[in-house]
Amino acid sequence: MKPWLVCNGSVVRLTLHVQPGARKTEVAGEHGDCLKIRLAAPPVDGKANAALLAWLADCFSVGKRAVSLQAGDKSRHKVVSIATALDAAAVLQLLQVQ
C-alpha cells in the first residue's frame, strides 16, 4: 500500500506534494511519502489550492464540494480528502500510479 493513500469507507485521503507554476496539471509520480502533483496555476491568493481541488474533483468525477483541503493551505505539502466510494486499487488506476 502507498503511504500517501488512505481509503476509509467512503473517503479517500491523499497526502500530496504540490508543485505550482508547471506547464500543465498532472501526476508526477511519488515524492517521498507523498504523491507529487504538478499544477498549472500560480501560488498566488489561493489560486493553486482552488485549481488543485477542481482538478481532483474532475479526476474523481465528483462535485467540487466532495473535495476538501484538510492541511497545508500555505504549504506545498497538502492533505486532501475526497468523498468517493472508490477503493485503493481504483484510485491508483485513476491517478495512473504504479
C-alpha positions as CSV (number, residue, x, y, z in Angstrom):
1,M,0.0,0.0,0.0
2,K,1.1,3.6,-0.7
3,P,1.9,5.8,2.3
4,W,0.2,8.8,0.7
5,L,-3.1,7.0,0.1
6,V,-5.7,6.2,2.8
7,C,-9.1,4.7,1.9
8,N,-11.6,4.8,4.8
9,G,-15.1,3.8,3.9
10,S,-16.4,6.5,1.5
11,V,-13.5,8.8,2.0
12,V,-10.1,8.8,0.2
13,R,-7.3,10.8,1.8
14,L,-4.3,11.8,-0.3
15,T,-1.0,13.3,1.0
16,L,0.4,15.5,-1.8
17,H,3.5,17.4,-2.7
18,V,2.3,20.1,-5.0
19,Q,4.5,22.0,-7.4
20,P,2.6,25.1,-8.7
21,G,3.5,27.0,-11.8
22,A,4.0,24.0,-14.0
23,R,3.2,23.9,-17.7
24,K,0.3,21.5,-17.2
25,T,-1.5,19.9,-14.3
26,E,-0.5,16.2,-14.0
27,V,0.5,13.5,-11.6
28,A,4.3,13.4,-11.5
29,G,4.9,10.2,-9.5
30,E,5.9,9.8,-5.9
31,H,7.9,12.3,-3.8
32,G,9.0,10.6,-0.6
33,D,5.8,9.7,1.3
34,C,3.7,11.9,-0.9
35,L,2.1,11.8,-4.4
36,K,3.6,14.7,-6.5
37,I,1.2,16.8,-8.5
38,R,2.5,19.4,-11.0
39,L,-0.1,22.2,-11.0
40,A,-0.6,24.7,-13.9
41,A,-1.6,27.5,-11.5
42,P,0.4,30.2,-9.8
43,P,0.8,30.1,-6.0
44,V,-1.0,33.4,-5.6
45,D,-4.0,34.2,-3.5
46,G,-5.1,30.6,-3.1
47,K,-5.4,30.1,-6.9
48,A,-3.2,26.9,-6.7
49,N,-5.4,25.4,-4.0
50,A,-8.6,26.1,-5.9
51,A,-7.1,24.7,-9.1
52,L,-5.9,21.6,-7.3
53,L,-9.3,20.9,-5.7
54,A,-11.1,21.5,-9.0
55,W,-8.6,19.2,-10.9
56,L,-9.1,16.4,-8.3
57,A,-12.9,16.8,-8.4
58,D,-12.7,16.4,-12.2
59,C,-10.3,13.4,-11.9
60,F,-12.6,11.6,-9.5
61,S,-15.8,12.6,-11.3
62,V,-17.2,14.1,-8.1
63,G,-18.6,17.6,-7.3
64,K,-16.3,20.3,-6.0
65,R,-17.9,20.1,-2.6
66,A,-16.7,16.4,-2.3
67,V,-13.1,17.5,-2.3
68,S,-11.6,19.4,0.7
69,L,-8.2,20.6,1.8
70,Q,-7.5,19.2,5.3
71,A,-4.0,20.5,5.8
72,G,-1.3,22.6,4.0
73,D,-3.1,25.7,3.0
74,K,0.1,27.7,2.6
75,S,2.4,24.7,2.0
76,R,3.5,22.5,-0.8
77,H,2.7,19.5,1.4
78,K,-1.1,19.1,1.5
79,V,-3.6,16.6,2.7
80,V,-6.8,16.4,0.7
81,S,-9.9,14.3,1.4
82,I,-12.3,13.2,-1.3
83,A,-15.8,11.8,-0.7
84,T,-15.9,8.8,-3.1
85,A,-16.7,5.1,-2.9
86,L,-13.5,4.1,-4.8
87,D,-11.1,1.6,-3.2
88,A,-7.3,1.9,-3.2
89,A,-6.8,-0.1,-6.4
90,A,-9.3,2.1,-8.3
91,V,-7.6,5.3,-7.0
92,L,-4.2,4.1,-8.1
93,Q,-5.6,3.2,-11.6
94,L,-7.4,6.6,-11.8
95,L,-4.3,8.5,-11.0
96,Q,-2.2,6.2,-13.1
97,V,0.4,5.5,-10.4
98,Q,2.3,2.2,-10.3
